[in-house]
Amino acid sequence: DVLEFLENAYNNASAADELRPLKPTVFHYTAVMDAWARSKTGRNGAMRAEKIFDRMITGKIADPCVHTYTVLINAWGRSTKNGDGGHSAKMALKKFQSFRKVIDGLGDDNNAEEKYEMSEVPVNCVLIALAKSNHPKKISLGEDIFRQYFEEGDLAPTAQASNALLWMYAKSDKPNLKDVLRCEELFTMMCRRYELSGNFHDLPKIYTFNLVANAWAQLGIALSKIRSKKALLNEHFADLDKESISELPRELGDLSIFAANKCENLLRTLEKMYEQHKDDRLKPSDYTFNAIIRSWSGCAGTLAREGRGRLAAQRAEEILFWMERLGSEEGSSLKKPSAYTYTSVIDAWARSGEKDYGALKAESLLLRYESLNDGVQNAGVMDKPSIVTYNRVLSAWANMKNMTGMERSLELLCRMEKAQDKSDFEVSTPPPDGTSYNICMSAIYWSGVDDAPELCEELLDRALMRNATESPDGINGEASMELTLDSYITVMRVWARYGQENALISMEKIFERLLEQFSQHKRPPKIQRKVASCFNILIDTCASSLSVEKAGELLCRINTRFLDKKCWFAPPHASYHKLLDHWVSTCQDNEVTVRNAEEAHQILLEMHRMHEMGNQKLKPTPRSYSSVINVCSKVNASAEDKLKALQIAICSFDQYRNNFQSNTNHVLYGGFLDACINLSSGDTRTKLIRLIFRQCCKDGMLDKQFFFQMKTSLCAEKWEEIVVQTSSKYERSKIGWNDLPSEWSRNVK
């Protein structure tokens, strides 16, 4: 308001007016922009600063200086948040480029010290803006800026700039070995700079150590999800240079241990620096210990597949007790282990592969943490065991995959349910959530008990009853919908595995209950996929226990209800393919009649019908046609039935050609050739083979399997005749695959 008053007073006064107010200077504008940058009002503050900047430019009252640009970059940097799609970071980058033009236009009158001071601050600001954002290319942009101005430029890398780049790598959604090694390189560079300068300000502080430790911990967790050495090499070693690879272990377990040891080495280095400088900014924090424990927890999951999971879990537990001892020392500022810390160690034991011993250790740690907090008055939320902690213990018992594991997990679940009726001040045990019930259902699934389906249904009822306290229909938000659907899917799988004669009836009732419960809710794609998974289990069970025909009738019945607007669910593409796959599998063991081909073709026609009525997701794919033709080719009944099956195969192939003219498929050509050979004879077979061969060559879809299958099905004379007629340049004496024209196979992938 003051700035606007000065502007109006200056513009309205005449030039000859002796009392003309003071002309607003760049410092007035910059001060107001800085106030908005520090106002903690997010993007609104940045936009207000931008408007003031534009007013200064358009009004031509003052010219922006270097500090003005720096303040504006900082305003956008402070407004950055994950949900803005990188917009604020892009604006900060845009102003940074304008700033560089100002710097370049200053000329050589500024001394080196002024130029350094003028350029390092905005570089830091734009890197921090990128680090805080979810800009899709923030790492590559950050690296370009860092390299241009620090590694290749005249500026010495600042701690802020290095930490910002470290943050981008350490907080990456998909951590990989190359990124973590870059973090290590940046950290080493900061340490060397301190060794050269001896300046304490150049020394990496606890924040830097924690970022690097977090990067190694995230790598350890990512490694635990890899199942083979080939996947490890493809995901983590493909982009590394030979020098980096030579210093790293190549086995999955050894690399996981290497990452955990790296975390521990950082802690030891930090302790030495603290002993040397006695500065609180170098004192290890609970975050440092948590990162190390998380790295060993991920390591436990990796080593469990090699039978060494106990080593990692024991090490995580040792660090936990070490942290407890340090935190209990008199005068120590280190926080005692929180529920998060205990959860990480419990998770290590749950994933260690030590089924009985691991579950006992996980529960003993939970009881230990509960006892530590029972005597604490007014314990905060962070001090109480969280639902995640209890779910990890439930997972440890469920991973035993036997009767004992099921019983112990259900006992713990009952204790959690009893706590639901008490206030948080009376008991520290949290009430169960959807994940708790799903874990216990998994324990029942693996237990092998005869009444597993009934037990799972009972748990489903209890879970829905618990949800009903939050929402009348038992569903409260998308996350609750997902957990509820996971419960339904588990119950369906248990019925499919253990159910007897009444399994299908019970599963249909459960599915109807699901449809009714979700009828009044918005159903995003993820939810619809889970409902489809539930239906596919029903289709699989029906096809396996009764017949594929009954499964087809079930699918058509649901379709009819959907078309009559009596049901919101329409069977997805995968359900049709499930049925087609079942028809293909029946051809391997049983006598295949024309009815099999007709039923498979009926499924294809149903897909066409639904697609023509507006369901674009049900357009038949090449796989759909291939499955029908495959069933037709296996018909081994009378000549009349074979002719009908051949007609179905020809009809399906023609439909495929009409719908996918620009996307032909050599596998389908091979299947159709197989049908023509098996379902015809004599001159009819020769005529069909000639036609399909010519069309296949014309489309460039001739592969070796088609070539040799065709060659063995015909006598040499007819074979040579068909090939020569297809290409006039082809000589009878050349029959080998390598001599065929390359254009005949040009589109084979």
C-alpha positions in Angstrom: 0.0 0.0 0.0 2.8 2.4 0.8 4.5 1.6 -2.5 1.3 2.2 -4.4 0.8 5.6 -2.6 4.4 6.7 -3.5 3.8 5.7 -7.2 0.5 7.6 -7.4 1.9 10.7 -5.7 4.9 10.7 -7.9 3.0 10.2 -11.2 0.3 12.8 -10.3 2.7 15.6 -9.3 4.1 17.9 -12.0 7.8 18.0 -12.8 8.1 21.6 -11.6 6.5 20.9 -8.2 9.1 21.5 -5.6 7.3 19.3 -3.2 7.2 16.4 -5.7 7.4 13.2 -3.6 10.5 11.0 -3.6 10.6 8.8 -6.7 10.2 5.1 -5.7 13.5 3.3 -6.2 14.3 -0.3 -7.1 14.9 -0.9 -3.4 11.3 0.0 -2.5 10.0 -2.5 -5.1 12.5 -5.2 -4.1 11.6 -4.8 -0.4 7.9 -5.3 -1.1 8.6 -8.3 -3.3 10.8 -9.8 -0.6 8.0 -9.3 1.9 5.7 -11.3 -0.3 8.4 -13.9 -0.9 8.6 -14.4 2.9 4.9 -14.2 3.6 4.4 -18.0 3.6 1.3 -17.6 1.4 2.6 -20.1 -1.3 1.9 -19.4 -4.9 -0.2 -16.3 -4.0 2.8 -14.6 -2.5 4.9 -15.5 -5.6 2.2 -14.2 -8.0 2.0 -10.9 -6.0 5.7 -10.5 -6.2 5.6 -11.2 -9.9 2.9 -8.4 -10.4 5.0 -5.9 -8.5 8.0 -6.9 -10.7 5.9 -6.4 -13.8 4.6 -3.0 -12.5 8.2 -1.9 -12.0 9.1 -2.9 -15.6 6.0 -1.4 -17.3 5.9 1.8 -15.2 9.5 2.6 -16.0 9.9 4.2 -12.7 12.9 2.0 -11.7 15.0 -0.7 -13.3 15.4 -4.1 -11.6 18.7 -5.0 -10.2 20.4 -8.3 -9.6 18.9 -8.5 -6.1 15.4 -7.9 -7.5 15.7 -11.0 -9.7 17.1 -13.0 -6.8 14.2 -12.1 -4.6 11.7 -13.1 -7.4 13.4 -16.4 -8.0 13.3 -17.0 -4.2 9.6 -16.1 -4.1 8.8 -18.8 -6.7 11.2 -21.2 -5.0 9.4 -20.8 -1.7 6.0 -21.4 -3.3 7.1 -24.7 -4.7 5.1 -27.8 -3.6 4.7 -31.3 -4.8 1.1 -30.9 -6.0 1.7 -28.0 -8.5 3.1 -30.1 -11.4 6.4 -28.3 -11.3 4.8 -24.9 -12.2 6.6 -22.9 -9.5 9.9 -24.5 -10.4 9.4 -23.6 -14.1 8.7 -20.0 -13.1 11.8 -19.9 -11.0 13.8 -21.3 -13.9 12.3 -18.7 -16.3 13.3 -15.8 -13.9 16.7 -17.4 -13.5 17.3 -17.2 -17.2 16.3 -13.5 -17.2 18.6 -13.0 -14.3 21.6 -14.5 -16.2 20.9 -11.9 -19.0 21.2 -9.1 -16.4 24.5 -10.6 -15.1 25.9 -10.8 -18.6 24.8 -7.2 -19.3 26.7 -5.8 -16.3 30.0 -5.8 -18.1 33.4 -6.0 -16.7 33.1 -3.1 -14.3 32.1 -5.4 -11.4 34.9 -7.1 -9.5 35.1 -10.8 -9.1 33.8 -10.7 -5.5 30.7 -8.8 -6.4 30.0 -11.1 -9.3 30.3 -14.1 -7.0 27.9 -12.7 -4.5 25.5 -11.7 -7.2 25.3 -15.2 -8.8 25.6 -17.8 -6.1 22.4 -16.9 -4.3 20.0 -17.2 -7.2 21.6 -20.4 -8.3 21.0 -21.8 -4.9 17.4 -20.6 -5.0 16.6 -22.2 -8.3 18.2 -25.5 -7.3 16.1 -25.5 -4.1 13.0 -24.7 -6.1 13.6 -27.7 -8.3 14.4 -30.0 -5.4 11.1 -29.1 -3.6 9.0 -29.6 -6.8 7.7 -32.6 -8.6 9.1 -31.3 -11.9 9.5 -34.4 -14.2 12.9 -33.4 -15.3 14.2 -31.8 -12.1 17.3 -34.0 -11.8 18.6 -33.4 -15.4 17.8 -29.6 -15.1 19.5 -29.4 -11.7 22.5 -31.3 -13.0 22.8 -28.9 -16.0 22.7 -25.8 -13.7 25.1 -27.3 -11.2 27.6 -28.3 -13.8 27.4 -25.0 -15.7 27.9 -22.7 -12.8 29.9 -24.8 -10.3 31.7 -27.7 -11.9 32.6 -25.9 -15.2 32.0 -22.3 -14.1 33.9 -19.9 -11.9 31.8 -20.5 -8.8 32.7 -22.8 -5.9 29.8 -25.2 -5.1 27.9 -24.0 -2.0 26.5 -26.3 0.6 23.0 -25.2 -0.3 23.4 -26.0 -3.9 25.0 -29.4 -3.2 22.3 -30.3 -0.7 19.6 -29.3 -3.1 21.0 -31.7 -5.8 21.5 -34.4 -3.1 17.8 -34.0 -2.2 16.7 -34.6 -5.8 18.6 -37.9 -5.9 17.9 -39.0 -2.3 14.1 -38.4 -2.6 13.8 -40.0 -6.0 10.7 -42.2 -6.5 12.7 -44.8 -8.3 16.1 -45.0 -6.6 18.9 -46.7 -8.6 22.5 -47.4 -8.0 23.7 -44.7 -10.5 21.8 -41.9 -8.6 23.1 -43.1 -5.2 26.7 -43.2 -6.5 26.2 -39.6 -7.7 25.0 -38.7 -4.1 28.2 -40.3 -2.8 30.2 -38.3 -5.3 28.6 -35.0 -4.3 29.2 -35.8 -0.6 32.9 -36.7 -1.2 33.3 -33.4 -3.2 32.0 -31.4 -0.2 34.4 -33.2 2.2 37.3 -32.5 -0.1 36.4 -28.8 -0.3 36.5 -28.7 3.5 39.9 -30.4 3.6 41.3 -27.8 1.1 39.7 -24.7 2.7 39.7 -25.7 6.4 36.6 -23.5 6.6 34.0 -25.0 9.0 31.2 -23.6 6.8 32.3 -25.9 4.0 32.0 -29.0 6.3 29.0 -31.2 5.5 26.5 -31.0 8.4 24.0 -33.5 9.7 21.4 -32.6 7.1 23.9 -33.7 4.3 24.8 -36.9 6.1 21.1 -37.8 6.5 20.4 -37.2 2.8 23.2 -39.6 1.7 22.2 -42.2 4.3 18.6 -42.0 3.1 19.8 -42.5 -0.5 21.6 -45.7 0.5 18.6 -46.9 2.6 16.2 -46.3 -0.3 18.5 -48.3 -2.5 18.5 -51.2 0.0 14.7 -51.2 0.0 14.6 -51.1 -3.8 17.0 -54.1 -4.0 14.8 -56.2 -1.8 12.1 -56.0 -4.6 14.4 -57.4 -7.2 14.1 -61.2 -7.8 16.9 -62.1 -10.2 20.5 -61.1 -11.0 19.5 -60.4 -14.6 17.0 -57.8 -13.3 19.6 -56.3 -11.0 22.1 -55.9 -13.9 19.4 -54.4 -16.2 18.0 -51.9 -13.6 21.2 -50.8 -11.7 24.3 -51.7 -13.7 23.3 -50.9 -17.3 24.2 -47.2 -17.2 27.3 -47.4 -15.1 30.8 -47.0 -16.4 33.4 -49.8 -16.1 35.3 -48.1 -13.4 32.3 -47.8 -11.1 31.2 -51.4 -11.8 34.7 -52.8 -10.9 34.4 -51.5 -7.3 30.9 -52.8 -6.6 29.6 -56.3 -5.7 27.6 -57.9 -8.5 25.5 -60.3 -6.4 22.1 -59.0 -5.1 22.7 -60.0 -1.4 26.3 -58.6 -1.3 25.2 -55.3 -2.9 22.4 -55.0 -0.3 24.9 -55.5 2.5 27.3 -53.0 0.8 24.5 -50.4 0.9 23.8 -51.0 4.6 27.5 -50.8 5.5 27.7 -47.5 3.6 25.0 -46.1 5.9 26.9 -47.3 9.0 30.1 -45.8 7.7 28.4 -42.4 7.3 27.4 -42.6 11.0 30.9 -43.4 12.1 32.3 -40.5 10.1 29.7 -38.2 11.6 30.6 -39.3 15.1 34.3 -38.6 14.5 33.6 -35.1 13.1 31.4 -34.4 16.1 34.1 -35.4 18.5 36.5 -33.2 16.7 34.4 -30.0 16.4 31.8 -30.4 19.2 29.2 -28.7 17.1 25.5 -29.7 17.5 25.1 -29.5 13.7 27.3 -32.6 13.5 25.6 -34.6 16.2 23.9 -37.8 14.9 20.1 -37.6 15.0 17.4 -40.1 15.2 16.9 -39.7 11.4 20.5 -41.0 10.9 19.8 -44.1 13.0 16.5 -44.7 11.3 18.1 -44.6 7.8 20.6 -47.2 8.9 17.9 -49.5 10.4 15.8 -49.1 7.2 18.7 -50.1 5.1 19.2 -53.3 7.1 15.5 -53.9 7.0 15.6 -53.9 3.2 18.7 -56.0 3.3 16.8 -58.6 5.4 14.3 -59.1 2.7 17.0 -59.6 0.1 19.1 -61.9 2.2 16.1 -64.0 3.2 16.1 -65.5 -0.3 19.6 -66.7 0.3 19.0 -68.0 3.8 20.9 -65.1 5.5 18.0 -62.8 6.5 18.6 -63.3 10.2 22.0 -61.6 10.0 20.5 -58.3 8.7 17.6 -58.4 11.2 20.0 -59.0 14.1 22.1 -56.0 12.9 19.0 -53.8 12.7 18.1 -54.8 16.3 21.6 -54.1 17.5 21.5 -50.6 16.1 18.1 -50.1 17.8 19.5 -51.0 21.2 22.6 -48.9 20.5 20.2 -45.9 19.8 18.3 -46.6 23.0 21.5 -46.6 25.1 22.7 -43.3 23.6 19.3 -41.7 24.0 19.1 -42.7 27.7 22.5 -41.2 28.6 22.3 -38.1 30.8 22.5 -34.9 28.8 22.0 -36.7 25.5 20.0 -34.8 22.9 19.3 -37.9 20.8 15.7 -38.9 20.8 14.8 -42.3 22.0 13.6 -44.8 19.3 10.1 -43.9 18.1 7.3 -46.2 16.9 8.8 -45.7 13.4 12.2 -47.1 14.5 10.7 -50.1 16.2 8.5 -50.7 13.1 11.5 -50.8 10.9 13.2 -53.4 13.1 10.0 -55.5 13.4 9.7 -55.3 9.6 13.3 -56.6 9.3 12.4 -59.7 11.4 9.1 -60.2 9.5 11.0 -60.2 6.2 14.0 -62.2 7.4 12.7 -65.6 6.3 13.1 -66.9 9.8 9.4 -67.9 10.1 9.0 -69.0 13.7 11.9 -67.2 15.2 11.3 -64.0 13.2 7.6 -63.8 14.2 8.5 -64.3 17.9 11.2 -61.6 17.7 8.8 -59.2 16.0 6.1 -59.7 18.7 8.7 -59.5 21.5 9.9 -56.1 20.2 6.3 -54.9 20.0 5.7 -55.9 23.6 9.0 -54.2 24.6 7.9 -51.0 23.0 4.5 -51.1 24.6 6.1 -51.7 28.0 8.4 -48.7 27.5 5.4 -46.4 26.8 2.9 -47.8 29.3 4.4 -45.8 32.2 4.7 -42.6 30.2 2.1 -40.0 31.1 0.5 -38.1 28.2 2.4 -40.0 25.6 2.3 -38.3 22.3 1.2 -39.9 19.0 4.8 -40.5 18.0 5.4 -42.4 21.3 2.6 -44.9 20.8 2.9 -48.0 18.6 1.1 -47.2 15.3 -1.2 -49.4 13.3 1.7 -50.0 10.9 3.7 -51.5 13.8 1.0 -54.0 14.6 0.4 -54.8 11.0 4.1 -55.7 10.6 3.8 -58.1 13.5 0.6 -59.6 11.9 2.6 -60.0 8.7 5.4 -61.8 10.6 2.9 -64.4 11.9 1.1 -64.7 8.5 4.4 -65.4 6.8 4.7 -68.6 8.8 2.0 -70.0 6.5 0.8 -72.6 9.0 -1.8 -73.2 11.7 0.3 -71.5 14.4 0.8 -68.4 12.4 -2.9 -68.1 11.7 -3.8 -68.6 15.3 -1.3 -66.0 16.6 -2.3 -63.4 14.0 -6.0 -63.8 14.9 -5.1 -63.5 18.6 -3.4 -60.2 18.0 -6.2 -59.0 15.8 -8.7 -59.7 18.6 -6.6 -57.7 21.0 -6.6 -54.8 18.6 -10.4 -55.1 18.2 -11.0 -55.0 21.9 -8.9 -51.8 22.1 -11.4 -50.2 19.6 -14.0 -49.8 22.5 -11.5 -48.0 24.8 -10.1 -44.5 24.6 -6.6 -43.8 23.5 -5.7 -42.8 27.1 -6.6 -46.2 28.5 -4.7 -48.3 26.1 -1.9 -47.8 23.5 -3.1 -50.6 21.2 -4.6 -49.0 18.0 -7.8 -50.5 16.5 -7.3 -52.6 13.3 -7.7 -51.2 9.9 -8.4 -52.8 6.5 -4.8 -53.9 6.1 -5.0 -55.8 9.5 -7.9 -57.9 8.4 -6.4 -58.6 4.9 -3.2 -59.8 6.5 -5.2 -62.2 8.8 -7.2 -63.4 5.8 -3.9 -64.2 4.0 -2.8 -66.1 7.1 -6.0 -68.2 7.0 -5.5 -68.7 3.2 -2.1 -70.3 3.8 -3.0 -72.2 7.0 -4.7 -75.1 5.3 -7.6 -75.4 7.7 -10.8 -76.9 6.4 -13.1 -74.0 7.4 -10.8 -71.4 5.9 -13.6 -69.9 3.7 -16.0 -69.5 6.6 -13.3 -67.9 8.7 -12.4 -65.4 6.0 -16.1 -64.5 5.5 -16.4 -63.9 9.2 -13.4 -61.6 9.1 -14.9 -59.8 6.1 -18.1 -59.1 8.1 -16.0 -57.8 11.1 -14.0 -55.5 8.8 -17.1 -54.1 7.2 -18.7 -53.7 10.6 -15.6 -51.7 11.8 -15.8 -49.5 8.7 -19.5 -48.8 9.4 -18.5 -46.8 12.4 -16.8 -44.3 10.0 -19.3 -44.5 7.2 -22.9 -45.9 7.0 -22.1 -48.2 4.1 -18.7 -49.2 5.4 -16.7 -47.3 2.8 -14.8 -44.0 3.6 -12.7 -42.7 0.7 -10.8 -44.4 -2.1 -8.2 -45.9 0.2 -10.9 -47.6 2.2 -12.5 -48.8 -1.0 -9.2 -50.5 -2.1 -8.8 -52.2 1.2 -12.4 -53.4 1.2 -12.0 -54.8 -2.3 -8.7 -56.5 -1.3 -10.7 -58.3 1.5 -13.3 -59.4 -1.0 -10.6 -60.7 -3.4 -9.0 -62.7 -0.6 -12.3 -64.3 0.4 -13.0 -65.2 -3.2 -9.5 -66.8 -3.5 -10.0 -68.8 -0.3 -13.3 -70.1 -1.5 -11.7 -71.0 -4.9 -8.9 -72.9 -3.1 -10.7 -74.6 -0.3 -14.4 -74.5 -1.2 -16.2 -77.7 -2.0 -19.5 -78.2 -3.8 -21.1 -75.0 -2.4 -18.0 -72.8 -3.3 -19.5 -71.3 -6.5 -22.8 -70.5 -4.8 -21.0 -68.7 -2.0 -18.7 -66.9 -4.3 -21.7 -65.6 -6.4 -23.4 -64.3 -3.2 -20.1 -62.5 -2.2 -19.8 -60.9 -5.6 -23.4 -59.8 -5.6 -22.8 -58.3 -2.1 -19.8 -56.4 -3.5 -21.8 -55.0 -6.4 -24.5 -53.8 -4.1 -22.1 -52.2 -1.6 -20.3 -50.2 -4.3 -23.3 -49.3 -6.4 -23.6 -45.8 -4.8 -20.0 -44.8 -5.1 -17.7 -43.3 -7.7 -15.5 -46.0 -9.1 -12.1 -44.8 -10.4 -10.2 -47.1 -12.8 -8.1 -48.6 -10.0 -11.3 -49.7 -8.1 -12.9 -51.0 -11.3 -9.8 -53.2 -11.9 -10.0 -54.7 -8.5 -13.7 -55.5 -9.0 -12.8 -57.0 -12.3 -10.2 -59.2 -10.6 -12.9 -60.4 -8.2 -15.1 -61.3 -11.1 -12.3 -63.1 -12.9 -11.7 -65.3 -9.9 -15.4 -66.2 -10.1 -15.1 -67.0 -13.8 -12.0 -69.1 -13.2 -13.7 -71.1 -10.5 -16.8 -71.7 -12.5 -14.9 -72.8 -15.5 -12.7 -75.2 -13.4 -15.3 -76.7 -11.1 -18.3 -76.9 -13.4 -17.7 -76.2 -17.1 -16.5 -73.4 -19.4 -20.1 -73.3 -20.8 -21.4 -72.4 -17.3 -18.8 -69.7 -17.0 -19.9 -68.3 -20.3 -23.5 -68.3 -19.2 -22.5 -66.4 -16.0 -20.6 -63.8 -18.1 -23.5 -63.3 -20.5 -25.9 -63.0 -17.5 -23.9 -60.2 -16.0 -23.7 -58.5 -19.4 -27.5 -58.7 -19.8 -28.0 -57.1 -16.4 -25.6 -54.3 -17.3 -27.4 -53.7 -20.6 -30.7 -53.6 -18.8 -29.2 -51.1 -16.3 -29.8 -53.5 -13.4 -26.1 -53.6 -12.6 -23.3 -51.1 -12.8 -20.6 -53.6 -13.6 -19.7 -54.8 -17.1 -17.3 -57.7 -17.5 -13.9 -56.4 -18.7 -11.8 -57.5 -21.6 -9.7 -59.8 -19.4 -12.8 -61.8 -18.4 -13.5 -62.7 -22.0 -10.0 -63.7 -22.6 -10.1 -65.9 -19.4 -13.0 -67.8 -21.0 -11.2 -68.1 -24.3 -8.1 -69.4 -22.5 -10.2 -72.0 -20.8 -11.6 -73.1 -24.1 -8.0 -73.4 -25.5 -6.9 -75.4 -22.4 -9.8 -77.9 -22.8 -8.5 -78.8 -26.2 -5.3 -80.3 -24.8 -6.9 -83.2 -22.8 -10.4 -83.8 -24.1 -12.0 -84.8 -27.4 -12.7 -81.5 -29.1 -16.1 -81.1 -30.8 -17.4 -78.4 -33.0 -19.4 -77.2 -30.0 -16.1 -76.1 -28.4 -15.4 -74.0 -31.5 -19.0 -72.6 -31.5 -18.9 -71.6 -27.8 -15.5 -69.9 -28.3 -16.8 -68.1 -31.3 -19.9 -67.0 -29.4 -17.6 -65.3 -26.8 -15.9 -63.4 -29.7 -19.3 -62.4 -31.1 -20.4 -61.2 -27.7 -17.2 -58.9 -27.5 -18.2 -57.6 -31.0 -21.7 -56.9 -29.8 -20.7 -55.1 -26.7 -18.1 -53.0 -28.6 -20.7 -52.0 -31.2 -23.0 -50.9 -28.4 -20.4 -48.4 -27.2 -18.1 -50.2 -24.9 -14.8 -49.3 -26.6 -12.7 -51.3 -24.1 -14.2 -54.6 -25.4 -12.9 -54.3 -28.9 -11.5 -57.8 -29.8 -7.7 -58.0 -30.0 -5.5 -60.3 -32.2 -5.3 -62.6 -29.2 -9.1 -62.9 -29.2 -9.2 -64.1 -32.8 -6.1 -66.3 -32.3 -7.8 -68.1 -29.4 -10.9 -68.9 -31.4 -8.9 -70.1 -34.4 -6.7 -72.2 -32.1 -9.8 -74.0 -30.7 -11.1 -74.6 -34.2 -7.9 -76.1 -35.3 -8.1 -78.7 -32.5 -11.5 -80.1 -33.5 -11.1 -83.9 -34.1 -14.7 -85.0 -34.8 -16.5 -86.0 -38.0 -15.9 -84.5 -41.4 -19.1 -82.5 -41.1 -18.0 -81.0 -37.7 -14.6 -80.2 -39.1 -16.1 -78.3 -42.0 -18.2 -76.2 -39.5 -15.1 -75.6 -37.5 -13.2 -74.5 -40.6 -16.0 -72.1 -41.5 -15.8 -70.6 -38.0 -12.0 -70.3 -38.4 -12.3 -68.6 -41.9 -15.0 -66.3 -40.5 -12.8 -65.3 -37.6 -9.8 -64.8 -39.7 -11.7 -62.6 -42.2 -13.1 -60.5 -39.3 -9.5 -60.1 -38.0 -8.3 -59.0 -41.4 -11.1 -56.4 -41.7 -10.5 -55.0 -38.3 -6.6 -55.0 -38.2 -5.5 -54.4 -41.8 -2.6 -52.3 -40.7 -1.7 -54.5 -37.7 -1.4 -58.1 -39.0 0.0 -60.8 -36.8 2.3 -63.6 -37.9 1.2 -65.8 -34.9 -2.4 -65.6 -36.1 -1.4 -66.5 -39.6 0.4 -69.6 -38.2 -2.7 -70.6 -36.2 -5.0 -70.2 -39.3 -2.6 -72.3 -41.4 -2.8 -75.0 -38.7 -6.6 -74.9 -38.8 -6.6 -75.2 -42.6 -4.3 -78.2 -42.5 -6.1 -80.0 -39.8 -9.7 -79.4 -40.9 -9.4 -79.9 -44.7 -8.0 -82.4 -47.1 -7.2 -83.0 -50.8 -7.6 -80.1 -53.2 -9.5 -78.0 -50.7 -6.5 -78.1 -48.4 -4.1 -77.2 -51.2 -6.3 -74.3 -52.3 -6.6 -72.9 -48.8 -2.9 -73.2 -48.2 -2.2 -71.4 -51.5 -4.5 -68.5 -50.6 -3.2 -68.1 -47.0 0.4 -68.4 -48.2 0.0 -65.6 -50.8 -1.7 -63.3 -48.3 0.9 -64.0 -45.7 3.7 -63.1 -48.1 1.9 -60.0 -49.3 1.5 -58.8 -45.7 5.2 -59.6 -45.0 4.3 -62.0 -42.2 6.0 -65.2 -43.3 8.1 -66.7 -40.5 10.1 -69.9 -40.2 7.4 -71.8 -38.3 4.8 -71.1 -41.0 7.3 -71.9 -43.8 8.2 -75.4 -42.5 4.7 -76.2 -41.3 3.4 -75.5 -44.8 6.3 -77.4 -46.4 5.7 -80.6 -44.4 1.9 -80.6 -45.0 2.3 -80.7 -48.9 4.0 -83.0 -51.3 7.1 -81.6 -52.9 5.5 -81.0 -56.3 2.6 -79.0 -54.9 4.9 -77.1 -52.5 7.2 -76.0 -55.3 4.2 -75.0 -57.5 2.7 -72.8 -54.8 6.0 -71.0 -54.0 6.9 -70.5 -57.7 3.4 -69.1 -58.5 3.7 -66.7 -55.6 6.9 -65.2 -56.9 7.7 -65.3 -60.6 11.4 -64.7 -59.9 11.6 -67.7 -57.7 13.2 -70.8 -59.3 12.1 -74.4 -58.6 15.6 -75.5 -57.6 15.7 -73.1 -54.6 13.5 -74.3 -51.8 15.5 -73.2 -48.7 14.3 -70.6 -46.2 17.4 -68.4 -46.7 16.6 -68.0 -50.4 13.1 -66.6 -50.0 12.5 -62.9 -50.8 13.1 -60.8 -47.7 9.9 -58.7 -48.3 7.9 -61.8 -47.5 9.1 -61.5 -43.8 9.5 -57.8 -43.6 6.9 -57.3 -40.9 7.7 -60.2 -38.6 8.8 -59.0 -35.2 
